[in-house]
Amino acid sequence: ADNRIYNFSAGPSMLPVPVLERCASEMLNYKGSGMSVMEMSHRSKVYDAIIKETEAALRRVLSIPQNYRVLFLQGGATTQFAAIPMNLMRTGKADYAITGNFANNAYKEAVKFGDIHVAFSSKEGNFDRVPTQGELDIRPDADYFYICANNTIYGTEYQYDPETPAGVPLVADMSSNILSKPVDVSKYGVIYAGAQKNMGPAGVTVVIVREDLLGHYPLEKYPVMLDWKTMADKESMYNTPPTYGIYVLGLVLEWVEQMGGVKAMQELAAKRSGMLYDYLDGQDFYKAVAEKASRSHMNVTFRTGNDELDAKFAKESAAAGMSNLKGHRSVGGMRASIYNAMPVEGVEHLIDFMKKFAAENA
Ligand code: PMP
């Protein structure tokens, strides 16, 4: 782990060092199989054990109820933006809360498939917050209600599980906060996430779907690859699954369990983000971007208010051993993505740098 830097990337992002070391040590010969997991048939016995254990571990870590299926898919979260309406629409109505770029991209895909109602939008405030329960205008006859649980670009996160009218399943994109805290899966119809923040390398997308929501996909006219039921029936092996990414996810889950599970991840996330927000609130050189009640524990956005200084910050922080602190172009400023694998020392290092930079440039 020598020469590693604190990588504040929004994703793909840091992975736990013990996971990377396991990958390295098992690279050439996985458990006496004589081959790398990358080289293995997905139909082999040894790979079957890997995918089964990964699913079992995910079920343990997130306490996923029996009546939910777990799918390991390809195509990123973005493919699911279309798969969601394709799988869930029955009457053709769905409601979306638009809290950022990815929620909006999901909305734009859904519009191609039905009558989509905007239940909330924070676009006017450049997505600086998520809605309160009372602000949600959800139609009682919607096929589902859609949220993006953590808005990676803007640094906002739901601090509660939104309630929906009876019979309207809640669908959540948890790409950037899955495994960062306990979640009551039973409150959701579908939870899905791209892996490349808290779960492993890019290439695996996890879909957790309540069983009774399967089976309404018009397979006769839509592509088989996006049918969740086909994938569930074939245990994610209708075709070749993203084998190596699933293996790494299994290692990450083992690490999460050793660390104390998602409760421990939540405490660490509260500590890391709390240190940053406390510092931001106690000075006036930098301004935090997100509204207080909506602040993300995974992506902390802030700015100096001066574009040139922001650019200087990005440059000098890189020279000080921290990468990817430049904010997304649609927000500007800075963004520190502090996922599960970011050590507390990385955040201490960042705050020390922020203090020094403020003193030099105030
Ligand atoms: N949703 C969220 C919350 C994201 O942060 C991202 C970007 N990583 C996406 C969706 C899009 O994911 P992907 O690049 O895997 O399609």
Residues whose N, C-alpha, C, O or C-beta is under 5 A from the ligand:
A	BS01	PMP	G11 G75 G76 A77 T78 F102 N150 T152 D173 S175 S176 G194
